Amino acid sequence: EGQVVGADTRSASVEDLLGAVLVRTGRITSEQLRQALALQKKTLQRLG
């Protein structure tokens, strides 16, 4: 009782990634997302 007997990690689909959601809802442009991801890759820092 109360013990974890299994766990499942699922990768988010591309459509569910935060950047894709922000672009899809018009919060940011695809160019802004591209720039942010390039900066993240360069600095190895989290965005936000």
PDB file of N, CA, C, O and CB in Angstrom:
ATOM      1  N   GLU A   1       0.825  -1.181   0.000  1.00  0.00           N
ATOM      2  CA  GLU A   1       0.000   0.000   0.000  1.00  0.00           C
ATOM      3  C   GLU A   1       0.870   1.247   0.000  1.00  0.00           C
ATOM      4  O   GLU A   1       1.815   1.366   0.780  1.00  0.00           O
ATOM      5  CB  GLU A   1      -0.939  -0.003   1.198  1.00  0.00           C
ATOM      6  N   GLY A   2       0.536   2.164  -0.883  1.00  0.00           N
ATOM      7  CA  GLY A   2       1.260   3.420  -0.947  1.00  0.00           C
ATOM      8  C   GLY A   2       2.585   3.348  -1.670  1.00  0.00           C
ATOM      9  O   GLY A   2       3.333   4.326  -1.687  1.00  0.00           O
ATOM     10  N   GLN A   3       2.897   2.193  -2.277  1.00  0.00           N
ATOM     11  CA  GLN A   3       4.163   2.064  -2.982  1.00  0.00           C
ATOM     12  C   GLN A   3       3.954   2.270  -4.476  1.00  0.00           C
ATOM     13  O   GLN A   3       2.941   1.865  -5.046  1.00  0.00           O
ATOM     14  CB  GLN A   3       4.799   0.692  -2.712  1.00  0.00           C
ATOM     15  N   VAL A   4       4.936   2.907  -5.086  1.00  0.00           N
ATOM     16  CA  VAL A   4       4.901   3.072  -6.534  1.00  0.00           C
ATOM     17  C   VAL A   4       5.274   1.737  -7.152  1.00  0.00           C
ATOM     18  O   VAL A   4       6.324   1.175  -6.840  1.00  0.00           O
ATOM     19  CB  VAL A   4       5.865   4.215  -7.013  1.00  0.00           C
ATOM     20  N   VAL A   5       4.425   1.232  -8.019  1.00  0.00           N
ATOM     21  CA  VAL A   5       4.697  -0.057  -8.649  1.00  0.00           C
ATOM     22  C   VAL A   5       5.039   0.089 -10.121  1.00  0.00           C
ATOM     23  O   VAL A   5       5.358  -0.894 -10.790  1.00  0.00           O
ATOM     24  CB  VAL A   5       3.506  -0.975  -8.491  1.00  0.00           C
ATOM     25  N   GLY A   6       4.974   1.298 -10.620  1.00  0.00           N
ATOM     26  CA  GLY A   6       5.332   1.522 -12.015  1.00  0.00           C
ATOM     27  C   GLY A   6       5.333   3.003 -12.322  1.00  0.00           C
ATOM     28  O   GLY A   6       4.677   3.802 -11.654  1.00  0.00           O
ATOM     29  N   ALA A   7       6.075   3.341 -13.331  1.00  0.00           N
ATOM     30  CA  ALA A   7       6.129   4.729 -13.778  1.00  0.00           C
ATOM     31  C   ALA A   7       6.371   4.728 -15.273  1.00  0.00           C
ATOM     32  O   ALA A   7       6.974   3.804 -15.820  1.00  0.00           O
ATOM     33  CB  ALA A   7       7.238   5.534 -13.028  1.00  0.00           C
ATOM     34  N   ASP A   8       5.899   5.764 -15.918  1.00  0.00           N
ATOM     35  CA  ASP A   8       6.057   5.866 -17.359  1.00  0.00           C
ATOM     36  C   ASP A   8       6.409   7.301 -17.691  1.00  0.00           C
ATOM     37  O   ASP A   8       5.701   8.230 -17.300  1.00  0.00           O
ATOM     38  CB  ASP A   8       4.772   5.413 -18.109  1.00  0.00           C
ATOM     39  N   THR A   9       7.493   7.481 -18.405  1.00  0.00           N
ATOM     40  CA  THR A   9       7.834   8.811 -18.877  1.00  0.00           C
ATOM     41  C   THR A   9       7.561   8.850 -20.361  1.00  0.00           C
ATOM     42  O   THR A   9       7.965   7.966 -21.116  1.00  0.00           O
ATOM     43  CB  THR A   9       9.316   9.175 -18.562  1.00  0.00           C
ATOM     44  N   ARG A  10       6.890   9.860 -20.743  1.00  0.00           N
ATOM     45  CA  ARG A  10       6.563  10.006 -22.157  1.00  0.00           C
ATOM     46  C   ARG A  10       7.112  11.331 -22.647  1.00  0.00           C
ATOM     47  O   ARG A  10       6.953  12.364 -21.997  1.00  0.00           O
ATOM     48  CB  ARG A  10       5.031   9.918 -22.396  1.00  0.00           C
ATOM     49  N   SER A  11       7.743  11.291 -23.773  1.00  0.00           N
ATOM     50  CA  SER A  11       8.238  12.523 -24.367  1.00  0.00           C
ATOM     51  C   SER A  11       7.057  13.324 -24.892  1.00  0.00           C
ATOM     52  O   SER A  11       6.113  12.774 -25.459  1.00  0.00           O
ATOM     53  CB  SER A  11       9.258  12.230 -25.500  1.00  0.00           C
ATOM     54  N   ALA A  12       7.129  14.613 -24.695  1.00  0.00           N
ATOM     55  CA  ALA A  12       6.067  15.470 -25.216  1.00  0.00           C
ATOM     56  C   ALA A  12       6.132  15.470 -26.732  1.00  0.00           C
ATOM     57  O   ALA A  12       7.212  15.468 -27.323  1.00  0.00           O
ATOM     58  CB  ALA A  12       6.186  16.914 -24.661  1.00  0.00           C
ATOM     59  N   SER A  13       4.980  15.472 -27.342  1.00  0.00           N
ATOM     60  CA  SER A  13       4.968  15.572 -28.795  1.00  0.00           C
ATOM     61  C   SER A  13       5.375  16.985 -29.179  1.00  0.00           C
ATOM     62  O   SER A  13       5.275  17.907 -28.368  1.00  0.00           O
ATOM     63  CB  SER A  13       3.566  15.213 -29.379  1.00  0.00           C
ATOM     64  N   VAL A  14       5.826  17.155 -30.392  1.00  0.00           N
ATOM     65  CA  VAL A  14       6.268  18.469 -30.849  1.00  0.00           C
ATOM     66  C   VAL A  14       5.159  19.498 -30.675  1.00  0.00           C
ATOM     67  O   VAL A  14       5.425  20.651 -30.336  1.00  0.00           O
ATOM     68  CB  VAL A  14       6.710  18.409 -32.318  1.00  0.00           C
ATOM     69  N   GLU A  15       3.917  19.084 -30.905  1.00  0.00           N
ATOM     70  CA  GLU A  15       2.797  20.010 -30.791  1.00  0.00           C
ATOM     71  C   GLU A  15       2.579  20.485 -29.361  1.00  0.00           C
ATOM     72  O   GLU A  15       2.003  21.551 -29.143  1.00  0.00           O
ATOM     73  CB  GLU A  15       1.538  19.360 -31.307  1.00  0.00           C
ATOM     74  N   ASP A  16       3.036  19.701 -28.381  1.00  0.00           N
ATOM     75  CA  ASP A  16       2.816  20.035 -26.979  1.00  0.00           C
ATOM     76  C   ASP A  16       3.980  20.795 -26.346  1.00  0.00           C
ATOM     77  O   ASP A  16       3.865  21.239 -25.204  1.00  0.00           O
ATOM     78  CB  ASP A  16       2.559  18.781 -26.201  1.00  0.00           C
ATOM     79  N   LEU A  17       5.080  20.954 -27.047  1.00  0.00           N
ATOM     80  CA  LEU A  17       6.203  21.684 -26.485  1.00  0.00           C
ATOM     81  C   LEU A  17       5.811  23.150 -26.295  1.00  0.00           C
ATOM     82  O   LEU A  17       5.075  23.718 -27.102  1.00  0.00           O
ATOM     83  CB  LEU A  17       7.451  21.558 -27.395  1.00  0.00           C
ATOM     84  N   LEU A  18       6.307  23.746 -25.228  1.00  0.00           N
ATOM     85  CA  LEU A  18       5.895  25.101 -24.876  1.00  0.00           C
ATOM     86  C   LEU A  18       6.126  26.081 -26.013  1.00  0.00           C
ATOM     87  O   LEU A  18       5.251  26.892 -26.316  1.00  0.00           O
ATOM     88  CB  LEU A  18       6.636  25.568 -23.643  1.00  0.00           C
ATOM     89  N   GLY A  19       7.278  26.018 -26.641  1.00  0.00           N
ATOM     90  CA  GLY A  19       7.561  26.940 -27.742  1.00  0.00           C
ATOM     91  C   GLY A  19       6.547  26.825 -28.856  1.00  0.00           C
ATOM     92  O   GLY A  19       6.100  27.837 -29.397  1.00  0.00           O
ATOM     93  N   ALA A  20       6.178  25.603 -29.208  1.00  0.00           N
ATOM     94  CA  ALA A  20       5.193  25.385 -30.272  1.00  0.00           C
ATOM     95  C   ALA A  20       3.830  25.928 -29.867  1.00  0.00           C
ATOM     96  O   ALA A  20       3.112  26.498 -30.688  1.00  0.00           O
ATOM     97  CB  ALA A  20       5.086  23.890 -30.612  1.00  0.00           C
ATOM     98  N   VAL A  21       3.479  25.750 -28.611  1.00  0.00           N
ATOM     99  CA  VAL A  21       2.199  26.273 -28.118  1.00  0.00           C
ATOM    100  C   VAL A  21       2.209  27.799 -28.173  1.00  0.00           C
ATOM    101  O   VAL A  21       1.222  28.410 -28.582  1.00  0.00           O
ATOM    102  CB  VAL A  21       1.922  25.782 -26.667  1.00  0.00           C
ATOM    103  N   LEU A  22       3.308  28.413 -27.768  1.00  0.00           N
ATOM    104  CA  LEU A  22       3.396  29.875 -27.790  1.00  0.00           C
ATOM    105  C   LEU A  22       3.282  30.424 -29.205  1.00  0.00           C
ATOM    106  O   LEU A  22       2.637  31.449 -29.427  1.00  0.00           O
ATOM    107  CB  LEU A  22       4.707  30.335 -27.162  1.00  0.00           C
ATOM    108  N   VAL A  23       3.906  29.747 -30.161  1.00  0.00           N
ATOM    109  CA  VAL A  23       3.796  30.172 -31.562  1.00  0.00           C
ATOM    110  C   VAL A  23       2.369  29.967 -32.055  1.00  0.00           C
ATOM    111  O   VAL A  23       1.788  30.857 -32.677  1.00  0.00           O
ATOM    112  CB  VAL A  23       4.794  29.391 -32.458  1.00  0.00           C
ATOM    113  N   ARG A  24       1.811  28.808 -31.781  1.00  0.00           N
ATOM    114  CA  ARG A  24       0.468  28.482 -32.261  1.00  0.00           C
ATOM    115  C   ARG A  24      -0.587  29.453 -31.723  1.00  0.00           C
ATOM    116  O   ARG A  24      -1.550  29.777 -32.418  1.00  0.00           O
ATOM    117  CB  ARG A  24       0.106  27.056 -31.866  1.00  0.00           C
ATOM    118  N   THR A  25      -0.402  29.910 -30.492  1.00  0.00           N
ATOM    119  CA  THR A  25      -1.378  30.826 -29.893  1.00  0.00           C
ATOM    120  C   THR A  25      -1.059  32.296 -30.171  1.00  0.00           C
ATOM    121  O   THR A  25      -1.776  33.187 -29.715  1.00  0.00           O
ATOM    122  CB  THR A  25      -1.444  30.598 -28.397  1.00  0.00           C
ATOM    123  N   GLY A  26       0.009  32.542 -30.913  1.00  0.00           N
ATOM    124  CA  GLY A  26       0.343  33.908 -31.294  1.00  0.00           C
ATOM    125  C   GLY A  26       1.066  34.707 -30.236  1.00  0.00           C
ATOM    126  O   GLY A  26       1.212  35.922 -30.374  1.00  0.00           O
ATOM    127  N   ARG A  27       1.522  34.057 -29.185  1.00  0.00           N
ATOM    128  CA  ARG A  27       2.241  34.772 -28.118  1.00  0.00           C
ATOM    129  C   ARG A  27       3.636  35.193 -28.570  1.00  0.00           C
ATOM    130  O   ARG A  27       4.128  36.250 -28.174  1.00  0.00           O
ATOM    131  CB  ARG A  27       2.346  33.893 -26.862  1.00  0.00           C
ATOM    132  N   ILE A  28       4.272  34.366 -29.401  1.00  0.00           N
ATOM    133  CA  ILE A  28       5.577  34.681 -29.972  1.00  0.00           C
ATOM    134  C   ILE A  28       5.559  34.264 -31.440  1.00  0.00           C
ATOM    135  O   ILE A  28       4.693  33.502 -31.869  1.00  0.00           O
ATOM    136  CB  ILE A  28       6.735  33.964 -29.188  1.00  0.00           C
ATOM    137  N   THR A  29       6.525  34.773 -32.201  1.00  0.00           N
ATOM    138  CA  THR A  29       6.636  34.373 -33.604  1.00  0.00           C
ATOM    139  C   THR A  29       7.577  33.182 -33.713  1.00  0.00           C
ATOM    140  O   THR A  29       8.334  32.885 -32.788  1.00  0.00           O
ATOM    141  CB  THR A  29       7.139  35.553 -34.484  1.00  0.00           C
ATOM    142  N   SER A  30       7.520  32.511 -34.843  1.00  0.00           N
ATOM    143  CA  SER A  30       8.431  31.385 -35.044  1.00  0.00           C
ATOM    144  C   SER A  30       9.878  31.867 -35.069  1.00  0.00           C
ATOM    145  O   SER A  30      10.783  31.133 -34.672  1.00  0.00           O
ATOM    146  CB  SER A  30       8.094  30.641 -36.350  1.00  0.00           C
ATOM    147  N   GLU A  31      10.101  33.090 -35.530  1.00  0.00           N
ATOM    148  CA  GLU A  31      11.460  33.652 -35.524  1.00  0.00           C
ATOM    149  C   GLU A  31      11.932  33.886 -34.091  1.00  0.00           C
ATOM    150  O   GLU A  31      13.092  33.621 -33.773  1.00  0.00           O
ATOM    151  CB  GLU A  31      11.508  34.976 -36.325  1.00  0.00           C
ATOM    152  N   GLN A  32      11.058  34.375 -33.234  1.00  0.00           N
ATOM    153  CA  GLN A  32      11.424  34.566 -31.829  1.00  0.00           C
ATOM    154  C   GLN A  32      11.758  33.229 -31.178  1.00  0.00           C
ATOM    155  O   GLN A  32      12.703  33.138 -30.395  1.00  0.00           O
ATOM    156  CB  GLN A  32      10.284  35.262 -31.061  1.00  0.00           C
ATOM    157  N   LEU A  33      10.998  32.208 -31.494  1.00  0.00           N
ATOM    158  CA  LEU A  33      11.277  30.876 -30.958  1.00  0.00           C
ATOM    159  C   LEU A  33      12.622  30.380 -31.455  1.00  0.00           C
ATOM    160  O   LEU A  33      13.415  29.845 -30.681  1.00  0.00           O
ATOM    161  CB  LEU A  33      10.168  29.888 -31.346  1.00  0.00           C
ATOM    162  N   ARG A  34      12.881  30.552 -32.741  1.00  0.00           N
ATOM    163  CA  ARG A  34      14.153  30.108 -33.310  1.00  0.00           C
ATOM    164  C   ARG A  34      15.320  30.801 -32.608  1.00  0.00           C
ATOM    165  O   ARG A  34      16.311  30.156 -32.265  1.00  0.00           O
ATOM    166  CB  ARG A  34      14.195  30.389 -34.827  1.00  0.00           C
ATOM    167  N   GLN A  35      15.206  32.110 -32.396  1.00  0.00           N
ATOM    168  CA  GLN A  35      16.264  32.864 -31.730  1.00  0.00           C
ATOM    169  C   GLN A  35      16.455  32.403 -30.288  1.00  0.00           C
ATOM    170  O   GLN A  35      17.587  32.259 -29.825  1.00  0.00           O
ATOM    171  CB  GLN A  35      15.951  34.357 -31.764  1.00  0.00           C
ATOM    172  N   ALA A  36      15.368  32.174 -29.588  1.00  0.00           N
ATOM    173  CA  ALA A  36      15.446  31.732 -28.192  1.00  0.00           C
ATOM    174  C   ALA A  36      16.108  30.364 -28.090  1.00  0.00           C
ATOM    175  O   ALA A  36      16.936  30.136 -27.208  1.00  0.00           O
ATOM    176  CB  ALA A  36      14.046  31.688 -27.562  1.00  0.00           C
ATOM    177  N   LEU A  37      15.744  29.452 -28.988  1.00  0.00           N
ATOM    178  CA  LEU A  37      16.335  28.115 -28.955  1.00  0.00           C
ATOM    179  C   LEU A  37      17.811  28.152 -29.328  1.00  0.00           C
ATOM    180  O   LEU A  37      18.605  27.380 -28.789  1.00  0.00           O
ATOM    181  CB  LEU A  37      15.583  27.179 -29.899  1.00  0.00           C
ATOM    182  N   ALA A  38      18.187  29.040 -30.245  1.00  0.00           N
ATOM    183  CA  ALA A  38      19.597  29.188 -30.606  1.00  0.00           C
ATOM    184  C   ALA A  38      20.393  29.717 -29.412  1.00  0.00           C
ATOM    185  O   ALA A  38      21.502  29.254 -29.145  1.00  0.00           O
ATOM    186  CB  ALA A  38      19.753  30.133 -31.823  1.00  0.00           C
ATOM    187  N   LEU A  39      19.824  30.685 -28.700  1.00  0.00           N
ATOM    188  CA  LEU A  39      20.484  31.231 -27.512  1.00  0.00           C
ATOM    189  C   LEU A  39      20.612  30.165 -26.433  1.00  0.00           C
ATOM    190  O   LEU A  39      21.651  30.051 -25.784  1.00  0.00           O
ATOM    191  CB  LEU A  39      19.708  32.443 -26.969  1.00  0.00           C
ATOM    192  N   GLN A  40      19.560  29.392 -26.245  1.00  0.00           N
ATOM    193  CA  GLN A  40      19.587  28.325 -25.250  1.00  0.00           C
ATOM    194  C   GLN A  40      20.683  27.313 -25.579  1.00  0.00           C
ATOM    195  O   GLN A  40      21.416  26.874 -24.692  1.00  0.00           O
ATOM    196  CB  GLN A  40      18.219  27.626 -25.173  1.00  0.00           C
ATOM    197  N   LYS A  41      20.789  26.952 -26.831  1.00  0.00           N
ATOM    198  CA  LYS A  41      21.802  25.985 -27.247  1.00  0.00           C
ATOM    199  C   LYS A  41      23.206  26.542 -27.036  1.00  0.00           C
ATOM    200  O   LYS A  41      24.114  25.814 -26.634  1.00  0.00           O
ATOM    201  CB  LYS A  41      21.601  25.600 -28.718  1.00  0.00           C
ATOM    202  N   LYS A  42      23.382  27.835 -27.308  1.00  0.00           N
ATOM    203  CA  LYS A  42      24.691  28.480 -27.180  1.00  0.00           C
ATOM    204  C   LYS A  42      25.111  28.614 -25.718  1.00  0.00           C
ATOM    205  O   LYS A  42      26.269  28.369 -25.381  1.00  0.00           O
ATOM    206  CB  LYS A  42      24.668  29.857 -27.840  1.00  0.00           C
ATOM    207  N   THR A  43      24.176  29.002 -24.851  1.00  0.00           N
ATOM    208  CA  THR A  43      24.510  29.286 -23.453  1.00  0.00           C
ATOM    209  C   THR A  43      24.316  28.093 -22.522  1.00  0.00           C
ATOM    210  O   THR A  43      24.796  28.097 -21.388  1.00  0.00           O
ATOM    211  CB  THR A  43      23.679  30.432 -22.963  1.00  0.00           C
ATOM    212  N   LEU A  44      23.606  27.070 -23.008  1.00  0.00           N
ATOM    213  CA  LEU A  44      23.276  25.897 -22.193  1.00  0.00           C
ATOM    214  C   LEU A  44      22.479  26.269 -20.942  1.00  0.00           C
ATOM    215  O   LEU A  44      22.515  25.560 -19.936  1.00  0.00           O
ATOM    216  CB  LEU A  44      24.551  25.169 -21.789  1.00  0.00           C
ATOM    217  N   GLN A  45      21.761  27.386 -21.019  1.00  0.00           N
ATOM    218  CA  GLN A  45      20.934  27.849 -19.910  1.00  0.00           C
ATOM    219  C   GLN A  45      19.469  27.576 -20.216  1.00  0.00           C
ATOM    220  O   GLN A  45      19.081  27.473 -21.380  1.00  0.00           O
ATOM    221  CB  GLN A  45      21.161  29.354 -19.642  1.00  0.00           C
ATOM    222  N   ARG A  46      18.667  27.461 -19.183  1.00  0.00           N
ATOM    223  CA  ARG A  46      17.228  27.339 -19.366  1.00  0.00           C
ATOM    224  C   ARG A  46      16.672  28.680 -19.808  1.00  0.00           C
ATOM    225  O   ARG A  46      17.204  29.737 -19.467  1.00  0.00           O
ATOM    226  CB  ARG A  46      16.537  26.855 -18.068  1.00  0.00           C
ATOM    227  N   LEU A  47      15.604  28.617 -20.564  1.00  0.00           N
ATOM    228  CA  LEU A  47      14.923  29.849 -20.954  1.00  0.00           C
ATOM    229  C   LEU A  47      13.939  30.223 -19.865  1.00  0.00           C
ATOM    230  O   LEU A  47      13.367  29.358 -19.201  1.00  0.00           O
ATOM    231  CB  LEU A  47      14.202  29.691 -22.323  1.00  0.00           C
ATOM    232  N   GLY A  48      13.747  31.532 -19.688  1.00  0.00           N
ATOM    233  CA  GLY A  48      12.740  31.948 -18.731  1.00  0.00           C
ATOM    234  C   GLY A  48      13.290  32.746 -17.607  1.00  0.00           C
ATOM    235  O   GLY A  48      12.543  33.163 -16.722  1.00  0.00           O
TER     236      GLY A  48
END
